[in-house]
Amino acid sequence: MNRIRLFSIFFLQFLVSSTLLGRQQSRSDSLEQVFQNQDLSDSIRYRAIQQQTFSMIFSEGEKAKEKIQQVLKSAEKEVGRSRIYYEILQNLGIYYDVNQQTDSSLIIFSEILKESKKQGWKALEQRSFNNLGMNRLNSSDYKAAIAYFSEALTLAQKDPNSRPGDYVNYISNMGLANQELDLIDQAIKYHLEALGIREDLKNLDGMAISCANLGVCYKILGQLEEAIKYYNRAISYAKEAGNKVLFHRIHDNLGSLYVEQGNFEKGLILLEVALDSSDGFTPDPKMELSIVSNMAASYLMMGQVDKAEGFAERGIELLKEHRELINYSLTLKNTLAKIHFRKGDFEKGNAYLEEYEELNKKVFSQENAALLTDLQVKYDLEKKENQIALQTAELQEKNATLQRNYFAFAALGLLILLIGVAFFFYQNRSKRKQELLVKDRELKVKEAYIQASLESQEQERRRMAQDLHDGFGQYISALRLYVSQLKSNSAKEEFKTELVSRTDEVLDEMSKEISNVVYDLMPATLIRQGFLSALEDLAHRINASQKVYLHIEAGNLPDRLDELLEINLFRICQEWVNNVLKYANAKNISVNLSHNHQVARLQILDDGQGFDSGIFLTSKRNGWKNISTRAELLQGKLELFTQPQQQGTELLVTFPYVRRAN
């Protein structure tokens, strides 16, 4: 789910014509003159400065923040905390959100929404909902974002005086939300609708944003010609509008696209424009890291190692200053590893390769977690649409019923007959509805079990694919490198001997990695010797690290159980023990099995950190869902005993078990 960064830019509705936005500098000067003219009313003066500071956000960076804060102090003294004060404060929130300071912007937008509702400022209330939606979208909280956008759009459409230009931004933002959820066809529909409205309004900034997002969508779909067409249109509109932030971002995206196609010359020209600050714009650290990483990779693919290393070192300096950008450095780490391998510095190359692999695992895990969230939001959207369709159908049915009743009253002679027919129809319909409800419940139960099974399988496949990719990718790269060195006639004999030794070590590591992957898929001990032996094997592996001690105690259970019972019990133990190892910081883990009066108990105890059990009991994560599903398959009862800020956690599974004779 390696998504392309969206062009998430805010827009407010101004009282002046949007065609003036292209003449940004002269317009900015005029607005400043209006603000400084003390003969004009405060309302006109502060409306002018509010428009000026909004335009500055996208062209003058930090200077815009200072200007907004200065104007806010002046406004509070001259006009108090009036509506215009909060509209200027809104600009400060937009500045923070555009510059990825989402926590600060969230506080500001929430304050403005609260005051708007209190004062009855409907237009500002709509924009506040929209801004909160953009804030949540930039924070990857898509469910909340969609709720805010929908509220803004609903309020605007309820207003009889509203026009498409008043709520086009909300339509565009619904496109962004669908875009983030990979509902690309729906996103394109929203973006095209927004683009049409903005073209009618001649809103250059809005046209640039719609075209940029259409470029992103078509790139995701693999329709690169369409993507290039819309990116070029977006660049033209952004330049004419004076929107420097968007202008530089699109150059980075389009340059990356050309590099991916192998058109390095054209791609590098665009990336250089994205990085160029001669127009007075300085990219934020995240954008700069993206550009220099792409340039380093491009020069390396062209064989210009020294230039590639220069840009890569620039990226390293950025990471030192901004450690929060580490998750965006995969391309940089991979490029640095290749650079040092080409220069013959295998030690540094291997070091960067290891950093790349570790970071790749981390990002992969985070993106999987985000994917689960996305799937839940998609489900909620579809559920909401189905509810709307059901309500529409019920309304149509009610209208039809009213019409039938009207004709029934008009035909008095057939009243008794119609009542009889209606009663029979109602009874028959209720019976059918009840039957459908029963079938629907049965289907939902079956779907729940199937869904849990499929999610478990898919998670295992993703984990296995990731293990194979991460585990063997670096070894294969190293083997290829060593073999190429061995083939070289210029290498010295003693160096070749060392390479043979390294090759032998890599093969040993690959053998161990294969054993680990096979063990994770299905331990041989579990199939051959049974559940208890498999648990002892798991304990041996964990205890070998000498960091955590896993102790197994088995009561009067037989050596072998039913196959499905053994597999489900082992997977429950394996899943929970792995969870304890990851998060609990435990030193001792105990697994106890017992059987009494046709009831078996599986108890897992640890001395690690406790936590709020509600987090797990309401969790949608696959790990806990797998444990719950397996406990249900055993017809068992699953209990979790733990408390925050206390040591020790207990997982208890009790299930019916009748001991059978051999």
C-alpha positions as CSV (number, residue, x, y, z in Angstrom):
1,M,0.0,0.0,0.0
2,N,2.8,2.3,-0.9
3,R,0.6,5.3,-1.8
4,I,1.6,8.4,-3.7
5,R,1.4,11.6,-1.6
6,L,-1.9,13.4,-2.3
7,F,-2.2,17.1,-3.1
8,S,-4.2,18.0,0.0
9,I,-4.6,21.7,-0.2
10,F,-7.3,23.8,1.5
11,F,-9.5,26.4,-0.1
12,L,-11.8,29.0,1.3
13,Q,-14.6,30.9,-0.5
14,F,-13.7,34.5,-1.0
15,L,-16.1,37.4,-1.8
16,V,-13.9,38.5,-4.7
17,S,-13.7,36.9,-8.1
18,S,-11.3,33.9,-8.3
19,T,-10.0,35.1,-11.7
20,L,-7.8,37.6,-9.7
21,L,-5.8,34.8,-8.1
22,G,-3.4,34.6,-11.0
23,R,-2.1,38.1,-10.4
24,Q,-0.9,37.1,-6.9
25,Q,1.8,39.6,-6.2
26,S,-0.1,42.7,-7.4
27,R,-3.2,41.5,-5.7
28,S,-1.3,40.9,-2.5
29,D,0.1,44.5,-2.6
30,S,-3.4,45.9,-3.2
31,L,-4.8,43.9,-0.3
32,E,-2.0,45.2,2.0
33,Q,-2.9,48.8,1.0
34,V,-6.5,48.2,1.8
35,F,-5.5,46.9,5.3
36,Q,-3.3,49.9,6.0
37,N,-6.0,52.4,5.0
38,Q,-7.4,53.5,8.3
39,D,-10.3,55.4,6.6
40,L,-11.9,52.1,5.7
41,S,-14.1,50.1,8.1
42,D,-12.5,47.3,10.2
43,S,-14.6,44.7,8.4
44,I,-13.2,45.7,4.9
45,R,-9.6,46.0,6.2
46,Y,-9.5,42.7,8.0
47,R,-11.3,40.9,5.2
48,A,-8.6,42.1,2.8
49,I,-5.7,41.0,5.1
50,Q,-7.4,37.6,5.6
51,Q,-7.4,37.0,1.9
52,Q,-3.8,38.2,1.6
53,T,-2.5,35.9,4.4
54,F,-4.3,32.9,2.9
55,S,-2.5,33.4,-0.5
56,M,0.8,33.7,1.3
57,I,0.5,30.2,2.8
58,F,1.2,28.6,-0.5
59,S,3.9,30.9,-1.7
60,E,5.8,32.5,1.2
61,G,6.0,29.7,3.8
62,E,7.3,30.8,7.2
63,K,6.7,34.4,6.4
64,A,2.9,33.7,6.1
65,K,2.9,32.2,9.6
66,E,4.5,35.3,11.1
67,K,2.1,37.6,9.2
68,I,-1.0,35.7,10.4
69,Q,0.1,35.7,14.0
70,Q,0.8,39.5,13.8
71,V,-2.6,40.2,12.3
72,L,-4.4,38.0,14.9
73,K,-2.9,40.2,17.7
74,S,-4.0,43.3,15.9
75,A,-7.5,42.0,15.2
76,E,-8.0,40.9,18.8
77,K,-7.3,44.4,20.0
78,E,-9.3,46.3,17.3
79,V,-12.3,44.0,16.7
80,G,-12.1,41.5,19.5
81,R,-12.9,37.8,18.9
82,S,-15.4,38.4,16.2
83,R,-16.1,36.3,13.1
84,I,-13.3,37.9,11.1
85,Y,-10.9,37.1,13.9
86,Y,-11.8,33.4,13.6
87,E,-11.6,33.5,9.8
88,I,-8.0,34.8,10.1
89,L,-7.3,32.1,12.8
90,Q,-8.6,29.6,10.3
91,N,-5.7,30.6,8.0
92,L,-3.2,29.8,10.8
93,G,-4.8,26.3,11.1
94,I,-4.5,25.8,7.3
95,Y,-0.8,26.9,7.5
96,Y,-0.1,24.2,10.2
97,D,-1.9,21.5,8.3
98,V,-0.2,22.3,4.9
99,N,3.1,22.0,6.8
100,Q,2.2,18.6,8.4
101,Q,1.7,20.1,11.9
102,T,-1.6,18.3,12.2
103,D,-2.0,18.4,16.0
104,S,-1.8,22.2,16.1
105,S,-4.2,22.6,13.2
106,L,-6.7,20.1,14.8
107,I,-6.9,22.2,18.0
108,I,-7.5,25.4,16.0
109,F,-10.2,24.0,13.7
110,S,-12.0,22.4,16.6
111,E,-12.0,25.7,18.4
112,I,-13.4,27.5,15.3
113,L,-16.1,24.9,14.8
114,K,-17.3,25.2,18.4
115,E,-17.5,29.0,18.2
116,S,-19.2,28.9,14.8
117,K,-22.0,26.6,16.2
118,K,-22.3,28.8,19.2
119,Q,-22.6,32.0,17.2
120,G,-24.6,30.5,14.3
121,W,-22.0,31.3,11.6
122,K,-23.2,28.7,9.1
123,A,-20.7,29.3,6.3
124,L,-17.7,29.2,8.7
125,E,-19.2,26.1,10.3
126,Q,-19.2,24.4,6.9
127,R,-15.6,25.4,6.2
128,S,-14.6,24.2,9.7
129,F,-16.1,20.7,9.0
130,N,-14.2,20.7,5.7
131,N,-10.9,21.7,7.3
132,L,-11.3,19.1,10.1
133,G,-11.9,16.6,7.3
134,M,-8.7,17.6,5.6
135,N,-6.8,17.4,8.9
136,R,-8.0,13.9,9.6
137,L,-7.3,12.9,6.0
138,N,-3.7,14.1,6.4
139,S,-3.5,12.1,9.6
140,S,-4.8,8.9,7.8
141,D,-8.0,8.8,9.9
142,Y,-10.2,8.3,6.8
143,K,-13.4,7.3,8.7
144,A,-13.4,10.6,10.6
145,A,-12.4,12.5,7.4
146,I,-15.3,11.2,5.4
147,A,-17.7,12.0,8.3
148,Y,-16.5,15.6,8.4
149,F,-16.6,16.0,4.6
150,S,-20.1,14.6,4.4
151,E,-21.3,17.0,7.2
152,A,-19.9,19.9,5.3
153,L,-21.5,18.9,2.0
154,T,-24.8,18.2,3.7
155,L,-24.9,21.6,5.4
156,A,-24.1,23.3,2.1
157,Q,-26.7,21.5,0.1
158,K,-29.4,22.2,2.6
159,D,-28.7,25.9,2.2
160,P,-31.1,27.1,-0.5
161,N,-28.7,30.0,-1.4
162,S,-25.7,27.7,-2.0
163,R,-24.2,27.3,-5.4
164,P,-21.7,24.6,-6.7
165,G,-18.9,27.0,-6.2
166,D,-19.7,27.1,-2.5
167,Y,-19.2,23.4,-2.0
168,V,-16.9,22.3,-4.8
169,N,-14.1,21.9,-2.4
170,Y,-16.1,19.4,-0.4
171,I,-16.7,17.4,-3.6
172,S,-13.0,17.4,-4.3
173,N,-12.2,16.3,-0.8
174,M,-14.6,13.4,-1.1
175,G,-12.5,12.4,-4.1
176,L,-9.3,12.6,-1.9
177,A,-10.9,10.3,0.7
178,N,-11.8,7.7,-2.0
179,Q,-8.4,8.1,-3.5
180,E,-6.7,7.3,-0.1
181,L,-8.9,4.2,0.2
182,D,-7.8,3.0,-3.3
183,L,-11.4,3.5,-4.6
184,I,-9.8,5.1,-7.7
185,D,-12.7,4.9,-10.1
186,Q,-15.0,6.7,-7.6
187,A,-12.2,9.2,-6.8
188,I,-11.8,10.1,-10.5
189,K,-15.6,10.7,-10.7
190,Y,-15.4,13.2,-7.9
191,H,-12.3,14.9,-9.2
192,L,-13.7,15.3,-12.7
193,E,-16.9,16.8,-11.2
194,A,-14.9,19.3,-9.1
195,L,-12.7,20.1,-12.1
196,G,-15.7,21.0,-14.3
197,I,-17.1,23.4,-11.6
198,R,-13.7,25.0,-11.1
199,E,-13.2,25.5,-14.8
200,D,-16.6,27.3,-15.0
201,L,-15.4,29.5,-12.1
202,K,-11.9,30.0,-13.7
203,N,-10.4,29.0,-10.3
204,L,-6.8,28.3,-11.3
205,D,-5.7,27.0,-7.9
206,G,-8.6,24.6,-7.8
207,M,-8.1,23.5,-11.4
208,A,-4.4,22.8,-10.6
209,I,-5.4,20.6,-7.6
210,S,-8.0,18.7,-9.5
211,C,-5.6,18.0,-12.4
212,A,-2.8,17.0,-10.0
213,N,-5.1,14.5,-8.2
214,L,-6.3,13.1,-11.5
215,G,-2.7,12.6,-12.4
216,V,-2.1,10.6,-9.2
217,C,-5.2,8.5,-9.8
218,Y,-4.3,7.6,-13.4
219,K,-0.7,6.8,-12.3
220,I,-2.1,4.3,-9.7
221,L,-4.2,2.7,-12.4
222,G,-1.1,2.4,-14.6
223,Q,-2.6,4.8,-17.3
224,L,0.6,6.8,-17.5
225,E,-0.2,8.8,-20.6
226,E,-3.3,10.2,-18.9
227,A,-1.3,10.8,-15.7
228,I,1.3,12.8,-17.7
229,K,-1.4,14.8,-19.4
230,Y,-3.1,15.9,-16.2
231,Y,0.3,16.5,-14.4
232,N,1.3,18.9,-17.2
233,R,-2.1,20.7,-17.0
234,A,-1.6,21.0,-13.2
235,I,1.9,22.5,-13.6
236,S,0.5,25.1,-16.0
237,Y,-2.4,26.1,-13.8
238,A,-0.2,26.2,-10.6
239,K,2.4,28.4,-12.3
240,E,-0.3,30.8,-13.6
241,A,-1.9,30.9,-10.1
242,G,1.4,31.5,-8.4
243,N,0.9,28.4,-6.2
244,K,4.6,27.5,-5.5
245,V,3.9,24.6,-3.1
246,L,1.8,22.7,-5.7
247,F,4.1,23.7,-8.6
248,H,7.2,22.1,-6.9
249,R,5.2,19.0,-5.7
250,I,3.9,18.2,-9.2
251,H,7.4,18.5,-10.6
252,D,8.6,15.9,-8.1
253,N,5.8,13.5,-8.9
254,L,6.1,13.9,-12.7
255,G,9.9,13.6,-12.5
256,S,9.6,10.4,-10.5
257,L,7.1,9.0,-13.1
258,Y,9.6,9.7,-16.0
259,V,12.4,8.1,-14.0
260,E,10.3,5.0,-13.5
261,Q,9.8,4.9,-17.2
262,G,13.5,5.0,-17.8
263,N,13.4,8.6,-19.2
264,F,16.2,9.8,-16.9
265,E,17.0,13.0,-18.8
266,K,13.5,14.3,-18.7
267,G,12.9,13.1,-15.2
268,L,16.1,14.7,-13.8
269,I,15.2,18.1,-15.4
270,L,11.8,18.0,-13.6
271,L,13.4,16.9,-10.3
272,E,15.9,19.8,-10.5
273,V,13.0,22.3,-11.0
274,A,11.3,20.7,-8.0
275,L,14.5,21.3,-5.9
276,D,15.3,24.7,-7.3
277,S,14.7,27.6,-4.8
278,S,15.5,30.4,-7.1
279,D,11.8,31.4,-7.2
280,G,11.9,32.1,-3.5
281,F,10.3,28.8,-2.5
282,T,12.1,26.3,-0.2
283,P,10.7,22.7,-0.2
284,D,9.8,21.3,3.2
285,P,12.1,18.6,4.6
286,K,9.8,15.8,3.5
287,M,9.5,17.0,0.0
288,E,13.3,17.7,-0.2
289,L,14.1,14.2,1.0
290,S,11.8,12.7,-1.7
291,I,13.5,14.8,-4.4
292,V,17.1,14.1,-3.5
293,S,16.4,10.4,-3.0
294,N,14.9,10.2,-6.5
295,M,17.8,12.1,-7.9
296,A,20.3,9.9,-6.2
297,A,18.6,6.8,-7.6
298,S,18.3,8.2,-11.1
299,Y,22.0,9.1,-11.3
300,L,23.0,5.7,-9.9
301,M,20.8,4.0,-12.6
302,M,22.7,6.2,-15.2
303,G,26.0,5.0,-13.8
304,Q,27.1,8.4,-12.4
305,V,28.0,7.1,-8.9
306,D,29.7,10.2,-7.6
307,K,26.7,12.4,-8.4
308,A,24.4,9.8,-6.9
309,E,26.5,9.8,-3.7
310,G,26.4,13.6,-3.4
311,F,22.5,13.6,-3.4
312,A,22.4,10.6,-1.1
313,E,24.6,12.3,1.4
314,R,22.3,15.3,1.3
315,G,19.5,13.0,2.1
316,I,21.4,11.6,5.1
317,E,22.0,15.1,6.4
318,L,18.2,15.8,6.2
319,L,17.5,12.6,8.2
320,K,19.9,13.7,10.9
321,E,18.0,17.0,11.3
322,H,14.5,15.4,10.9
323,R,14.5,12.0,12.4
324,E,10.7,11.8,12.1
325,L,11.2,11.3,8.3
326,I,13.0,7.9,8.7
327,N,9.9,6.0,7.3
328,Y,10.3,7.9,4.0
329,S,14.0,6.9,3.5
330,L,13.6,3.5,1.9
331,T,14.7,4.7,-1.5
332,L,17.6,6.5,0.0
333,K,18.8,3.5,2.1
334,N,18.6,1.1,-0.8
335,T,20.4,3.6,-3.1
336,L,23.2,4.1,-0.6
337,A,23.7,0.3,-0.3
338,K,24.0,0.0,-4.1
339,I,26.4,3.0,-4.2
340,H,28.8,1.4,-1.7
341,F,28.7,-2.0,-3.3
342,R,29.6,-0.5,-6.6
343,K,32.5,1.4,-5.0
344,G,33.7,-1.9,-3.5
345,D,33.0,-0.9,0.1
346,F,31.1,-4.0,1.1
347,E,31.1,-3.2,4.8
348,K,29.2,0.0,4.3
349,G,27.1,-1.5,1.6
350,N,26.0,-4.4,3.9
351,A,25.4,-1.9,6.7
352,Y,23.0,0.2,4.6
353,L,21.4,-2.9,3.2
354,E,20.6,-4.1,6.7
355,E,19.2,-0.7,7.6
356,Y,17.0,-0.9,4.4
357,E,15.7,-4.4,5.3
358,E,14.9,-3.4,8.9
359,L,13.1,-0.3,7.8
360,N,11.3,-2.2,5.0
361,K,10.0,-4.6,7.7
362,K,8.8,-1.8,9.9
363,V,7.1,0.1,7.0
364,F,5.5,-3.1,5.8
365,S,4.0,-3.8,9.3
366,Q,2.7,-0.2,9.5
367,E,1.2,-0.3,6.1
368,N,-0.5,-3.7,6.9
369,A,-2.0,-2.1,10.0
370,A,-3.2,0.9,7.8
371,L,-4.6,-1.6,5.3
372,L,-6.8,-3.2,7.9
373,T,-8.1,0.3,8.9
374,D,-8.8,1.1,5.2
375,L,-10.7,-2.2,4.7
376,Q,-12.9,-1.3,7.8
377,V,-13.6,2.2,6.4
378,K,-14.6,0.7,3.0
379,Y,-16.9,-1.7,4.8
380,D,-18.5,1.2,6.7
381,L,-19.0,3.2,3.4
382,E,-20.6,0.2,1.7
383,K,-22.8,-0.4,4.7
384,K,-23.9,3.2,4.8
385,E,-24.7,3.2,1.0
386,N,-26.8,0.0,1.5
387,Q,-28.7,1.6,4.4
388,I,-29.5,4.6,2.2
389,A,-30.7,2.3,-0.6
390,L,-32.8,0.4,1.9
391,Q,-34.3,3.6,3.3
392,T,-35.1,4.7,-0.3
393,A,-36.8,1.4,-1.1
394,E,-38.8,1.6,2.2
395,L,-39.9,5.2,1.3
396,Q,-41.0,4.1,-2.2
397,E,-42.9,1.2,-0.6
398,K,-44.6,3.6,1.8
399,N,-45.7,5.8,-1.1
400,A,-47.0,2.9,-3.0
401,T,-48.9,1.8,0.1
402,L,-50.5,5.2,0.5
403,Q,-51.5,5.2,-3.1
404,R,-53.1,1.8,-2.7
405,N,-55.0,3.0,0.3
406,Y,-56.2,6.0,-1.6
407,F,-57.7,3.8,-4.3
408,A,-59.1,1.5,-1.7
409,F,-61.0,4.3,0.0
410,A,-62.2,5.5,-3.4
411,A,-63.6,2.1,-4.2
412,L,-65.9,1.7,-1.2
413,G,-67.7,-1.2,-2.7
414,L,-64.6,-3.3,-2.7
415,L,-63.4,-2.2,0.8
416,I,-64.0,-5.6,2.6
417,L,-62.4,-7.6,-0.2
418,L,-59.4,-5.3,-0.3
419,I,-58.9,-5.5,3.5
420,G,-59.0,-9.3,3.3
421,V,-56.5,-9.3,0.4
422,A,-54.2,-6.8,2.3
423,F,-54.4,-8.9,5.4
424,F,-53.4,-12.0,3.5
425,F,-50.6,-10.1,1.7
426,Y,-49.3,-8.7,5.0
427,Q,-49.3,-12.1,6.7
428,N,-47.5,-13.7,3.7
429,R,-45.0,-10.9,3.6
430,S,-44.3,-11.1,7.3
431,K,-43.7,-14.8,7.0
432,R,-41.3,-14.3,4.1
433,K,-39.6,-11.4,5.9
434,Q,-39.0,-13.6,8.9
435,E,-37.7,-16.4,6.7
436,L,-35.3,-14.0,5.0
437,L,-34.1,-12.7,8.4
438,V,-33.3,-16.2,9.5
439,K,-31.5,-17.0,6.3
440,D,-29.6,-13.6,6.6
441,R,-28.5,-14.4,10.1
442,E,-27.3,-17.8,9.0
443,L,-25.4,-16.3,6.1
444,K,-23.8,-13.7,8.3
445,V,-22.6,-16.4,10.7
446,K,-21.1,-18.4,7.8
447,E,-19.6,-15.2,6.3
448,A,-18.0,-14.3,9.6
449,Y,-16.3,-17.7,9.9
450,I,-15.2,-17.6,6.2
451,Q,-14.0,-14.0,6.5
452,A,-11.9,-14.9,9.7
453,S,-10.5,-17.9,7.9
454,L,-9.6,-15.9,4.7
455,E,-8.1,-13.0,6.7
456,S,-6.0,-15.5,8.6
457,Q,-4.8,-17.2,5.4
458,E,-4.1,-13.9,3.7
459,Q,-2.2,-12.6,6.7
460,E,-0.1,-15.8,6.7
461,R,0.5,-15.5,3.0
462,R,1.6,-11.9,3.4
463,R,3.9,-12.8,6.3
464,M,5.4,-15.7,4.4
465,A,5.9,-13.6,1.3
466,Q,7.5,-10.9,3.4
467,D,9.8,-13.4,5.2
468,L,10.9,-14.9,1.9
469,H,11.5,-11.5,0.4
470,D,13.3,-10.0,3.4
471,G,15.1,-13.2,4.4
472,F,16.5,-14.2,1.0
473,G,16.6,-10.9,-0.9
474,Q,19.8,-9.7,0.8
475,Y,21.4,-13.2,0.7
476,I,20.8,-13.6,-3.0
477,S,22.2,-10.1,-3.6
478,A,25.3,-10.9,-1.6
479,L,25.7,-14.3,-3.4
480,R,25.5,-12.6,-6.8
481,L,28.1,-10.1,-5.7
482,Y,30.4,-12.7,-4.4
483,V,30.0,-14.9,-7.5
484,S,30.7,-12.0,-9.8
485,Q,33.9,-11.3,-7.8
486,L,34.9,-15.0,-8.1
487,K,34.4,-14.9,-11.8
488,S,36.6,-11.8,-12.1
489,N,40.1,-12.6,-13.3
490,S,41.5,-9.6,-11.6
491,A,40.7,-10.7,-8.1
492,K,43.6,-12.0,-6.0
493,E,43.6,-15.7,-4.9
494,E,43.5,-14.8,-1.2
495,F,40.5,-12.5,-1.8
496,K,38.8,-15.3,-3.7
497,T,39.4,-17.6,-0.7
498,E,37.7,-15.1,1.6
499,L,34.8,-14.8,-0.9
500,V,34.3,-18.6,-0.9
501,S,34.2,-18.5,2.9
502,R,31.7,-15.6,2.9
503,T,29.6,-17.6,0.3
504,D,29.6,-20.6,2.6
505,E,28.4,-18.5,5.5
506,V,25.6,-17.0,3.4
507,L,24.4,-20.5,2.4
508,D,24.4,-21.5,6.1
509,E,22.3,-18.5,6.9
510,M,19.9,-19.3,4.0
511,S,19.5,-22.8,5.4
512,K,18.6,-21.5,8.8
513,E,16.2,-19.0,7.3
514,I,14.4,-21.8,5.3
515,S,14.1,-23.9,8.5
516,N,12.5,-20.9,10.3
517,V,10.0,-20.2,7.5
518,V,9.1,-23.9,7.4
519,Y,8.7,-24.0,11.2
520,D,6.4,-20.9,11.1
521,L,4.2,-22.5,8.4
522,M,3.7,-25.9,10.2
523,P,6.2,-27.3,12.7
524,A,7.2,-30.8,11.8
525,T,7.2,-31.8,15.5
526,L,3.5,-30.9,15.7
527,I,2.5,-33.3,12.9
528,R,4.9,-36.1,13.9
529,Q,5.0,-36.1,17.7
530,G,2.0,-34.0,18.8
531,F,1.0,-30.8,20.6
532,L,3.1,-31.2,23.7
533,S,6.3,-32.0,21.8
534,A,5.7,-29.0,19.6
535,L,5.3,-26.8,22.6
536,E,8.5,-28.1,24.1
537,D,10.2,-27.4,20.8
538,L,8.8,-23.8,20.8
539,A,10.1,-23.4,24.4
540,H,13.6,-24.7,23.4
541,R,13.8,-22.1,20.6
542,I,12.7,-19.2,22.8
543,N,14.9,-20.3,25.8
544,A,17.9,-20.5,23.6
545,S,18.0,-16.7,23.5
546,Q,18.5,-16.6,27.3
547,K,16.3,-13.5,27.4
548,V,12.9,-15.0,28.1
549,Y,12.2,-18.4,29.8
550,L,9.2,-20.4,28.6
551,H,8.1,-23.2,30.9
552,I,5.6,-25.9,29.9
553,E,3.4,-27.9,32.4
554,A,1.1,-30.6,31.1
555,G,-1.4,-32.4,33.4
556,N,-3.2,-35.6,32.7
557,L,-3.6,-35.1,29.0
558,P,-2.6,-37.9,26.5
559,D,0.5,-37.5,24.4
560,R,-1.6,-37.1,21.2
561,L,-5.0,-35.3,20.7
562,D,-7.2,-34.9,17.7
563,E,-5.3,-33.3,14.8
564,L,-7.5,-30.2,14.5
565,L,-7.5,-29.8,18.3
566,E,-3.7,-29.9,18.4
567,I,-3.3,-27.4,15.5
568,N,-5.7,-24.9,17.0
569,L,-4.2,-25.1,20.5
570,F,-0.7,-24.7,19.2
571,R,-1.6,-21.7,17.1
572,I,-3.3,-20.1,20.1
573,C,-0.2,-20.6,22.2
574,Q,2.1,-19.5,19.4
575,E,0.1,-16.3,18.7
576,W,-0.2,-15.2,22.3
577,V,3.5,-16.1,23.2
578,N,4.6,-14.0,20.2
579,N,2.4,-11.1,21.4
580,V,4.0,-11.4,24.9
581,L,7.5,-11.4,23.4
582,K,6.8,-8.3,21.3
583,Y,5.0,-6.1,23.8
584,A,5.1,-7.3,27.5
585,N,8.8,-7.1,28.3
586,A,8.3,-10.4,30.2
587,K,11.1,-12.5,31.7
588,N,9.1,-15.7,32.3
589,I,6.2,-17.3,30.5
590,S,4.3,-20.4,31.7
591,V,2.0,-22.6,29.6
592,N,-0.2,-24.9,31.7
593,L,-2.5,-27.6,30.4
594,S,-4.9,-29.6,32.5
595,H,-8.0,-31.8,32.1
596,N,-10.7,-32.5,34.7
597,H,-14.3,-33.7,34.4
598,Q,-14.4,-33.5,30.6
599,V,-13.2,-29.9,30.6
600,A,-9.7,-29.0,29.4
601,R,-7.9,-25.8,30.4
602,L,-5.1,-23.9,28.5
603,Q,-3.5,-21.3,30.7
604,I,-0.7,-18.9,29.6
605,L,0.9,-16.7,32.3
606,D,3.6,-14.1,32.0
607,D,5.3,-11.6,34.4
608,G,5.3,-8.8,31.9
609,Q,3.6,-5.4,31.8
610,G,-0.2,-5.4,32.2
611,F,-2.6,-3.4,29.9
612,D,-6.2,-2.5,29.4
613,S,-7.9,-5.7,28.3
614,G,-10.6,-3.6,26.5
615,I,-8.0,-2.8,23.9
616,F,-7.8,-6.4,22.9
617,L,-11.5,-7.3,23.4
618,T,-12.6,-4.6,21.0
619,S,-9.7,-4.9,18.6
620,K,-10.1,-5.6,14.9
621,R,-6.6,-6.9,14.5
622,N,-6.1,-10.3,13.0
623,G,-4.0,-11.7,15.8
624,W,-6.7,-11.5,18.5
625,K,-9.3,-12.3,15.9
626,N,-7.5,-15.6,15.1
627,I,-7.2,-16.5,18.7
628,S,-11.0,-15.9,19.2
629,T,-11.9,-17.8,16.1
630,R,-9.8,-20.8,17.1
631,A,-11.3,-20.8,20.6
632,E,-14.8,-20.7,19.0
633,L,-13.9,-23.7,16.8
634,L,-13.0,-25.6,20.0
635,Q,-16.4,-24.6,21.4
636,G,-14.4,-23.0,24.2
637,K,-14.5,-19.9,26.4
638,L,-11.7,-17.3,26.0
639,E,-10.8,-15.1,29.0
640,L,-8.1,-12.4,29.5
641,F,-7.0,-11.2,33.0
642,T,-4.8,-8.1,33.1
643,Q,-4.7,-4.6,34.4
644,P,-2.7,-1.5,33.4
645,Q,0.4,-0.6,35.5
646,Q,0.5,-4.1,37.1
647,Q,2.8,-7.0,36.4
648,G,1.5,-10.2,35.0
649,T,-1.2,-11.3,32.4
650,E,-3.2,-14.5,32.1
651,L,-4.9,-15.9,29.0
652,L,-7.3,-18.7,29.8
653,V,-9.0,-21.0,27.3
654,T,-11.5,-23.6,28.7
655,F,-13.1,-26.1,26.3
656,P,-14.9,-29.4,26.4
657,Y,-12.7,-32.5,25.9
658,V,-13.7,-36.1,26.3
659,R,-10.6,-38.3,26.7
660,R,-10.7,-41.2,24.3
661,A,-9.1,-44.6,24.6
662,N,-6.3,-45.4,22.2
